[in-house]
């Protein structure tokens, strides 16, 4: 558990806007609002808990939203039902007592540097879709004959005469699956042909669209900021991750290899952000720059740690 430079508060991210400072400088700021809360729910000392810390509660909720142990913990201090509880470990906890309310204008002032923590926006799985094991081969013959292998089984559609003739290119879309990794994607366009079926055209176009869409998700470009390969016609490495390990030495993939996976939805801290403005009437704080999360997310705001100034060097 890290030591905080001082007591902080919890707030709710409201969004971003542009703020004009008195000298005319345009500053991008994040607006943080404060609902009912930031009440001291427990004071921990070295004598009782082995360390000094202040526990705060934030955002009032109904009683039925909390469990009985949570309600018992809050009632012990005479505090209203609060959703979020967080601790701020301090060097000294003198001056704090249960059920004490902390106002943001009393804790911070304009110009202070703060550390803002929050949960980043979850972007889901980014990279190669391992679940897309599609062995697709579409071959269209002149005269209306259609046969294909779609998702590893044969799809046969009945020929319907006297239907609207659909004219488009014969496409060969082929996925080559090696182990559990999709390593090749080719599209070939050849002669124009006619189709006399009712569903062949839409199904094929949807399949081709999905192939192109999913092919853009290969590799870890978005997640790890990799660089793509040449997009010229002769290149066979556009967004593919490429080789992931040596064949002989060490003969394995090291743990922690940067590969496709879940992106976002993790805790992040942005350090040394400046408080531009505090509005006690609106109960908002404007912080210069961007902070983690989307509007509505919980934020933890604490004084910025500066080694040797507000926290000890050791």
Secondary structure, DSSP 8 states (H G I E B T S, - for coil): ----SS--EEEEEEEEEEEE-TTS-EEEEEEEE--SEEEEEEEE-TTTTSS-EEEEEEEE--GGGS-HHHHHHHHHTT---EEEEEEEE-S--TT--TT-B--HHHH--TT-EEEEEEE----EEES--TT-----EEEE-TTS-EEEEETTEEE-----TTS--EEEEEEEEEEEEETTEEEEEEEEEEEEEEE--SSHHHHHHHHHHHHHHHHTT-TTHHHH-------STT-S-SS-----S-SSSS-S--TT---SEEES-SEEEEEEEEEEEEETTTTEEEEES--SS-TT-EEEEEE---BTTTB---
